[in-house]
Amino acid sequence: MKQIHQEFESGFIWWSLGIAILGGFMIGAHIAMQIGFNMGLPRALDIWIQTHGHLQLIGWTGLFIIGVSLHFLPRMASVPIERRGTLKFILYFTVTGLLIRTNFEFWSPYFDDEKIKVIFKHLANIGNIIKFAGLIFYVSVLTKTFLKAPDFKKRGFEIVKPFFILFILGWIIYSLVQVSSIFLDRYEWIMWNKWSVNLFVSFVLFPISFAFSILNFPLYIHLKPPSKSLKYIGYLYLVIVLFHEFISMPTQMITLPIDFNFTALLVDLTVVLLLLSSGIIQRIFLPNEALSKSPFWRRDGFENEVNQEKKPRKGYSDYGEFGRFEFLIYSAYIWLMIGLFLDALARVLLLFDLPVHYGDDPTRHSFLAGFITLLILGMAQRMLPGFMHKSKIANTKIVFITSILGNIAVFSRVIPMLVPFYLFSSAQILTQIMLYLFGISGFVAIASLIFLFINLRKTSKMR
């Protein structure tokens, strides 16, 4: 019996880009501009930062991941989503709840009337509940898909199972913590929110990004097929990250004689082990050696049965119709390695009670702006045309432009934060350059997203 799958719900992508450009990235760009050009910080800065982070996690990365996973995973599992309105229900509930919550939380500090603040708080709570309903329904749909999947091992799920376990668990815990803000006071909520954000990164963003990479890279960049050892390292990552988040909880009933910096260092080292075992690092820095181990590699002189005149690019399955998307993918993983190095170095210094001059910000943005955003920019322009039943991206030059702008944005956001403070007082020119770079970083990132939107929109309109 022929399976009938739901068509790709492109609304997830358009809302993701819209919220990112007009919301998450715009707020972040405004804060960076005010710091970089010494314009003074906005009123209620903590609310600005919290809103920026929530829009980026759920609005930008979250909606994109939800939309892609609801199209890709049911097909991979051979379990169609039965009800036609399921995708729209998840989309509209998540977006509506997110916008209601963030808007009323964001504007509340600008009103002095306590009655208005109380009304805004109640409305934000309603939005929180609506968003929670959308996310939990999404998790239930994916869980049902995994449980019903036939031939689980044959379809590649066995190797990536530990990452999907964390992915599902991460969405559940994060959603529960976020909706609990209704019952917590401000101080408690700040601690739990910070913990849930770190958990979302470790449980949701990295596992799903890595799982999609090892499932798709053998086709896209001729990465060697994932080995069974990757599954065992994946379970090792699962155990370590579970333990790390447990001992990092704001309310820790049991005091353990283990420094959470040590477990965080173990998480970093396990991620490096995953990158080495998967062959991704080798594919970036030792391409010829990596390709020689891949059965997907089409060597020079290989005659394609379908098109005798045109050969695919060496090391790739395409003919250039998706542009140089690999620049974005490779740079994404390079920024991930930079973030891992910065975090590991900081953890080692802290374990020996030594000062760390750069804090969490460059590490966090190396991962979120560098790894996650650049990976989305690359995968979107390689993967989504197929979801839209198109054989190519509309404009291959735009793919290259997004890679340049995306990397400039990350460089401008991360590098200025790594310059030691004592250099700022002794090198005025360097200080000014770093501040200006920091100030424009957000708007350069927005430009890259606008180009992505234009390219995807043109692609969707092609015949």
PEUR-V102503 format. One record per residue. RES is the residue in one letter. SS is DSSP state (@ for helix, = for strand, . for the rest). PHI is phi in degrees with one decimal (none if undefined). BURIAL is # if it has 16 or more other ideal C-beta (glycine too) atoms within 10 Angstrom, else .. Layout:
((RES/SS/PHI/BURIAL) (RES/SS/PHI/BURIAL))
This chain:
((M/./none/.) (K/./-72.1/.) (Q/./-84.2/.) (I/./-114.3/.) (H/./-94.5/.) (Q/./-68.2/#) (E/./-68.0/.) (F/./-62.4/#) (E/./-89.1/#) (S/./-68.7/#) (G/@/-57.4/.) (F/@/-60.0/#) (I/@/-72.0/#) (W/@/-66.6/#) (W/@/-67.9/#) (S/@/-59.3/#) (L/@/-68.5/#) (G/@/-63.5/#) (I/@/-66.5/#) (A/@/-66.5/#) (I/@/-69.6/#) (L/@/-91.9/.) (G/@/-118.8/#) (G/@/-57.3/#) (F/@/-68.7/#) (M/@/-66.0/#) (I/@/-64.2/#) (G/@/-61.6/#) (A/@/-64.8/#) (H/@/-66.0/#) (I/@/-63.7/#) (A/@/-62.5/#) (M/@/-63.3/#) (Q/@/-65.4/#) (I/@/-73.7/.) (G/@/-65.0/#) (F/./-106.6/.) (N/./52.8/.) (M/./-100.9/.) (G/./87.3/.) (L/./-85.0/.) (P/./-72.0/.) (R/./-65.6/.) (A/./56.9/#) (L/@/-57.9/.) (D/@/-62.0/.) (I/@/-70.0/#) (W/@/-58.5/#) (I/@/-65.1/.) (Q/@/-64.3/#) (T/@/-65.6/#) (H/@/-56.0/#) (G/@/-64.0/#) (H/@/-68.9/#) (L/@/-65.7/#) (Q/@/-70.7/#) (L/@/-70.2/#) (I/@/-92.7/#) (G/@/-73.4/#) (W/@/-86.5/#) (T/@/-71.4/#) (G/@/-62.1/#) (L/@/-63.5/#) (F/@/-63.1/#) (I/@/-63.5/#) (I/@/-60.9/#) (G/@/-62.3/#) (V/@/-68.0/#) (S/@/-66.3/#) (L/@/-71.2/#) (H/@/-94.4/#) (F/@/-79.4/#) (L/@/-68.1/#) (P/@/-59.5/#) (R/@/-70.9/.) (M/@/-66.4/#) (A/@/-86.6/#) (S/./58.4/.) (V/./-129.2/#) (P/./-64.0/.) (I/./-75.2/#) (E/./-74.3/.) (R/./-84.2/.) (R/./-65.0/.) (G/./-85.1/.) (T/@/-59.9/#) (L/@/-63.5/#) (K/@/-67.9/.) (F/@/-60.6/.) (I/@/-61.8/#) (L/@/-62.1/#) (Y/@/-70.1/.) (F/@/-67.1/#) (T/@/-65.3/#) (V/@/-66.4/#) (T/@/-60.4/.) (G/@/-62.7/#) (L/@/-62.1/#) (L/@/-68.6/#) (I/@/-63.6/#) (R/@/-62.5/#) (T/@/-67.1/#) (N/@/-66.9/#) (F/@/-72.4/#) (E/@/-68.9/#) (F/@/-68.5/#) (W/@/-87.6/#) (S/@/-55.9/#) (P/./-64.1/#) (Y/./-88.3/.) (F/./-114.3/.) (D/./-88.1/.) (D/./-70.8/.) (E/@/-64.3/.) (K/@/-64.2/.) (I/@/-65.2/.) (K/@/-62.6/#) (V/@/-64.9/.) (I/@/-61.9/.) (F/@/-61.4/#) (K/@/-64.1/.) (H/@/-64.5/.) (L/@/-66.3/#) (A/@/-62.8/#) (N/@/-64.8/#) (I/@/-62.3/.) (G/@/-60.2/#) (N/@/-60.6/#) (I/@/-67.8/.) (I/@/-62.3/#) (K/@/-62.6/#) (F/@/-59.4/#) (A/@/-62.0/#) (G/@/-63.6/#) (L/@/-69.7/#) (I/@/-67.2/#) (F/@/-64.8/.) (Y/@/-60.1/#) (V/@/-62.0/#) (S/@/-65.6/.) (V/@/-65.1/#) (L/@/-65.6/#) (T/@/-60.9/.) (K/@/-61.5/.) (T/@/-62.2/#) (F/@/-65.8/#) (L/@/-68.5/.) (K/@/-90.8/.) (A/./-63.1/#) (P/./-80.8/.) (D/./49.7/.) (F/./-54.6/.) (K/./-71.7/.) (K/./-67.6/.) (R/./-95.2/.) (G/./86.2/#) (F/@/-71.2/#) (E/@/-59.5/.) (I/@/-70.8/#) (V/@/-96.8/#) (K/@/-55.7/#) (P/@/-60.3/#) (F/@/-73.1/#) (F/@/-73.4/#) (I/@/-61.3/#) (L/@/-63.4/#) (F/@/-59.4/#) (I/@/-64.9/#) (L/@/-61.7/#) (G/@/-63.4/#) (W/@/-62.1/#) (I/@/-64.3/#) (I/@/-64.8/#) (Y/@/-60.5/#) (S/@/-63.8/#) (L/@/-65.5/.) (V/@/-65.0/#) (Q/@/-64.5/#) (V/@/-72.6/#) (S/@/-71.3/#) (S/@/-59.7/#) (I/@/-62.2/.) (F/./-104.8/.) (L/./-97.9/.) (D/./-78.9/.) (R/@/-59.1/.) (Y/@/-66.4/.) (E/@/-62.0/.) (W/@/-64.5/#) (I/@/-59.4/.) (M/@/-66.9/.) (W/@/-68.7/#) (N/@/-64.5/#) (K/@/-61.0/.) (W/@/-63.9/#) (S/@/-67.6/#) (V/@/-66.0/#) (N/@/-61.5/#) (L/@/-65.2/#) (F/@/-61.1/#) (V/@/-65.1/#) (S/@/-78.1/#) (F/@/-92.9/#) (V/@/-107.6/#) (L/@/-66.2/#) (F/@/-68.2/#) (P/@/-57.4/#) (I/@/-71.8/#) (S/@/-65.4/#) (F/@/-70.0/#) (A/@/-62.3/#) (F/@/-64.4/#) (S/@/-64.6/#) (I/@/-73.2/#) (L/@/-81.7/#) (N/@/-105.3/#) (F/@/-64.1/#) (P/@/-56.6/#) (L/@/-82.8/.) (Y/@/-72.2/#) (I/./-125.1/#) (H/./55.8/#) (L/./-67.5/#) (K/./-61.7/#) (P/./-60.0/.) (P/./-63.9/#) (S/./-92.4/.) (K/@/-64.5/.) (S/@/-60.5/.) (L/@/-64.2/#) (K/@/-64.8/#) (Y/@/-69.1/.) (I/@/-67.0/#) (G/@/-62.0/#) (Y/@/-68.1/.) (L/@/-62.7/.) (Y/@/-60.5/#) (L/@/-58.9/#) (V/@/-65.3/.) (I/@/-65.5/#) (V/@/-71.7/#) (L/@/-62.2/.) (F/@/-65.6/#) (H/@/-62.5/#) (E/@/-68.5/#) (F/@/-65.3/.) (I/@/-76.4/#) (S/./-94.5/#) (M/./-59.4/.) (P/./-58.6/.) (T/./-106.9/.) (Q/./-107.0/.) (M/./-73.4/.) (I/./-112.1/.) (T/./-88.5/.) (L/./-105.6/.) (P/./-80.2/.) (I/./-130.7/.) (D/./-76.6/.) (F/@/-65.8/#) (N/@/-66.3/#) (F/@/-68.9/.) (T/@/-68.4/#) (A/@/-64.0/#) (L/@/-64.2/#) (L/@/-63.6/#) (V/@/-61.2/#) (D/@/-59.2/#) (L/@/-66.4/.) (T/@/-68.1/#) (V/@/-63.3/#) (V/@/-60.1/#) (L/@/-62.2/.) (L/@/-63.6/#) (L/@/-65.0/#) (L/@/-70.8/.) (S/@/-66.0/#) (S/@/-74.5/#) (G/./88.5/#) (I/@/-65.9/#) (I/@/-62.4/#) (Q/@/-64.1/#) (R/@/-64.6/#) (I/@/-79.7/#) (F/@/-98.8/.) (L/./-129.3/.) (P/@/-61.0/.) (N/@/-64.9/.) (E/@/-65.8/.) (A/@/-66.7/#) (L/@/-67.5/#) (S/@/-65.7/.) (K/./-96.4/.) (S/./-102.3/#) (P/./-70.9/.) (F/./-86.9/#) (W/./-68.1/#) (R/./-102.6/#) (R/./-74.9/.) (D/./-58.7/.) (G/./95.7/.) (F/./-69.5/.) (E/./-94.5/.) (N/./-75.2/.) (E/./-68.9/.) (V/./-85.0/.) (N/./-127.7/.) (Q/./-73.3/.) (E/./-83.5/.) (K/./-119.8/.) (K/./-104.1/.) (P/./-66.8/.) (R/./-61.9/.) (K/./-62.6/.) (G/./88.8/#) (Y/./-139.3/#) (S/./-95.5/.) (D/./-103.8/#) (Y/./-106.8/.) (G/./100.0/.) (E/./-74.4/.) (F/./-110.5/#) (G/./71.2/#) (R/./-89.2/#) (F/./-61.1/#) (E/@/-64.7/#) (F/@/-58.6/#) (L/@/-69.4/#) (I/@/-66.6/#) (Y/@/-64.6/#) (S/@/-66.6/#) (A/@/-60.4/#) (Y/@/-73.8/#) (I/@/-66.4/#) (W/@/-66.6/#) (L/@/-62.2/#) (M/@/-66.3/#) (I/@/-63.2/#) (G/@/-62.3/#) (L/@/-63.2/#) (F/@/-62.9/.) (L/@/-62.7/#) (D/@/-68.8/#) (A/@/-63.1/#) (L/@/-61.7/.) (A/@/-62.6/#) (R/@/-64.1/#) (V/@/-64.0/.) (L/@/-61.4/.) (L/@/-67.7/#) (L/@/-63.6/.) (F/./-100.6/.) (D/./57.6/.) (L/./-104.6/.) (P/./-72.8/.) (V/./-117.9/.) (H/./-84.2/.) (Y/./-105.6/#) (G/./66.3/.) (D/./-86.7/.) (D/@/-59.7/.) (P/@/-64.9/#) (T/@/-65.4/#) (R/@/-63.5/#) (H/@/-78.0/#) (S/@/-61.9/#) (F/@/-80.6/#) (L/@/-75.6/#) (A/@/-82.3/#) (G/@/-80.5/#) (F/@/-71.5/#) (I/@/-67.0/#) (T/@/-65.6/#) (L/@/-66.8/#) (L/@/-65.3/#) (I/@/-62.9/#) (L/@/-58.7/#) (G/@/-75.4/#) (M/@/-66.9/#) (A/@/-61.2/#) (Q/@/-83.0/#) (R/@/-98.4/#) (M/@/-93.3/#) (L/@/-66.2/#) (P/@/-54.7/#) (G/@/-65.1/.) (F/@/-61.9/#) (M/./-90.8/.) (H/./64.6/.) (K/./-114.0/#) (S/./-94.2/.) (K/./-160.0/#) (I/./-85.1/#) (A/./-62.6/#) (N/./-137.3/#) (T/@/-71.1/#) (K/@/-67.2/.) (I/@/-65.3/#) (V/@/-58.4/#) (F/@/-67.0/#) (I/@/-61.6/#) (T/@/-64.6/#) (S/@/-68.1/#) (I/@/-67.6/.) (L/@/-63.5/#) (G/@/-60.9/#) (N/@/-71.7/#) (I/@/-62.1/#) (A/@/-62.1/#) (V/@/-67.0/#) (F/@/-57.3/#) (S/@/-68.5/#) (R/@/-85.7/#) (V/@/-94.1/#) (I/@/-60.2/.) (P/@/-57.2/#) (M/@/-77.1/#) (L/@/-93.4/#) (V/./-72.1/#) (P/./-58.6/.) (F/@/-61.5/.) (Y/@/-67.1/.) (L/@/-75.0/.) (F/@/-63.9/.) (S/@/-81.2/.) (S/@/-102.9/.) (A/./-131.5/.) (Q/@/-65.9/.) (I/@/-65.5/.) (L/@/-60.6/.) (T/@/-59.0/#) (Q/@/-65.1/.) (I/@/-62.9/.) (M/@/-63.4/#) (L/@/-67.1/#) (Y/@/-66.3/.) (L/@/-59.2/#) (F/@/-61.0/#) (G/@/-65.9/#) (I/@/-94.4/#) (S/@/-55.9/#) (G/@/-65.3/#) (F/@/-73.6/#) (V/@/-66.7/#) (A/@/-62.2/#) (I/@/-61.3/#) (A/@/-60.5/#) (S/@/-64.3/#) (L/@/-70.6/#) (I/@/-63.2/.) (F/@/-63.7/#) (L/@/-62.2/#) (F/@/-59.2/#) (I/@/-59.8/.) (N/@/-66.3/#) (L/@/-69.6/#) (R/@/-65.5/.) (K/@/-62.8/.) (T/@/-63.1/#) (S/@/-65.9/#) (K/@/-90.5/.) (M/./-67.5/.) (R/./-109.1/.))
